[in-house]
Amino acid sequence: MGTVYLAGPISGCTPADCFDWRQHAITSLEEWGHIGLSPARFKPFLREVKTIENIEQEGKIKNPPVEAPTLTARDRRDVATCDVVLMNLLPYSSRISIGTMIEVGWADAARKPLIVVASPGSLYVQHPMLRAIAASMLHDLDQAIRLVCTFLTPYEWCAPIRCTCGTRSAI
């Protein structure tokens, strides 16, 4: 059994963009016997806003249940102790996610395999440092989840897949 940190934008996303893909990944990983760790866990107040960047304006976080330094420390520990980081950069966000790029740094410092999912031609895919750090860059979340499972599951249990993004071979 392996653990997968589910990195990706939160700020600037709708609650559906933030939560839905992570729940899908958690469910898919559980089918393989793995655990998905969401940085959005214990943040139910995020579901109550139109876009997550409007939390303070909408008055939903006057007394957050957990302060930002505590959440940051938890997320940093999650990245340091997980087996693989799955980073989904597909959800629409109104800006480049600073927090997500910090997670890239944590993953690289801890030498964790980083599987990135991003739209072809996006600024993320074009950035040479992100391409250099990523073990693989794909354009499909389900294909990325299967690739994560190849990192975590004994070889004889997995059917090899091939990267179709044109940037690098998946295996």
N, C-alpha and C positions, 0 to 999 in steps of 0.2 A: 504494500500500500504506500502510495506517495502523496505528497501534498503539493498543491499548485496555488500560487498566489495570483489572484485575478486582478491585474493592474489595468488601469484605463481611466479616462476622464470621469470626473464627478461634477466639478464646477462647470457651469455652462450647459449642462445636459438636462433633459427632462427626467423626472423620476423613472419613466419607462426605459429611457436610454441607459440610465445608470444601473437599474436593477434587473431588467429582463434578460439581458445577455449573460449576466453573472449567474442568475438562477438556472438558465439553460446549461451553462458550463458546469455548474455544480451537479446538476442532475446527470449530465452525460458522463462526467468523471466518476460519479458514484457507481455507474453501470460497470466501470472497469475496476472498481474497488479503491478509487482514489478520492482524496478530499480537496475541495476547492475552498480557498480562504478569500472571502470578500472584504475589501476595506470598507464597504458600505454596511457591514453588519453592525448592529447596535446603534444604527442611525435612522430609526424609524421616522423621525421628524422630516427626513429628506423626501418622503413620499407625499408630504402634505403641501408641497409648493409647486408652482407652475414650471419654473426652471430653477435649478439648484443654486444658480448664482444670485437669485433673488431672496434667499433665505432671510437675510437681515431686514430687507425692505418689507417683506411680508410678515415680519414679527414672529417667525416660527422658532427662532433660536435665541430668545432672550436669556434663557437659562438652560443651556445645553446639558444633557445628562452626563456627557464626558467632554472635558476640555481638549482643545486642539493639540497641546503638547502630549497628552496621554494617548490620543489616537495616533499621532505621528510615531511615538515610541512603539506602540503596538504594531503598526504597519511596517516599521523598520525591522522589528523582530520577526514578523511574518516572512518578510523577504529573505532575511538572513537564515532562517531555519527551514524554508520550504525546499522542495527538490527542483522545481521548475517555476518560472514566471511566465504566465500567459498574459500578454498585453494586447487588449483590444482597443485599437484606435479608430474603429469604424463609427461609433456613435457620434452624431453631430454634436459639436461643441462650438460655442461662439469664439473660442480662442484656443491656442495651444495650451495644453494642460501642464502647468508648472509642476504640480504634484506628481503627475505621471512621469515627467522627465526626471524628477528626483528619484522615483522608483527605478528608473533605468540605471541611474548611478549606483543605487544600493545593490541592484542585481549584479552589475558588473563588478563592484567591489567584493561581493561575496562569491563571485564566479559561478553564478546560477545560470543555467541555460535560459535564454530569453527568446520566447516565440512571439513574434509581433504579427498582428493582423491589422492591415491598413489598406485604404483604397489606393488603387494604382494611380500614380501621379500626384499623390498627396505630398504635402511638405514633409511629412514624417518619412515616407519612402525615399524621398530625395536626399535626406540628410545623411552625409557620409559617416558620421560618428554612430548614428543609430544603426545604420546598415552594418557597420563593423562590429558592434556589440551584439547584435541579434544573431542567435544561432540559425534562425530562419525567419523570413518575412513572407507571409501569405496574405491572400485577399479574401479568404473564406474562413469564418469562425469554426465551422464544423471540421474542416480539414485541419485547422490548427489544433483543435481538441484531440483529434486522432493522432497528430504528430506528437503532442504532449504525452499521450499514452505510450508511444514508442520509446520515449525517454524513461518511462516509469515501469513498464510492463516487461516481463521476461520475453525475449525475442520470439520464442516459439508460440506465444499467445497473440502476436500482432501480425497483421498482414501489412507488408511494407506499402507506403504511399509515396507518390512523387509530387514534388512541388511544381505547380504550373504557373508560378508567378514570373518566371524568367530571370529572377535575380540570383538564385542559388538552389542547389539540390537539397531536398528535404532529408534524404538519407544517403 
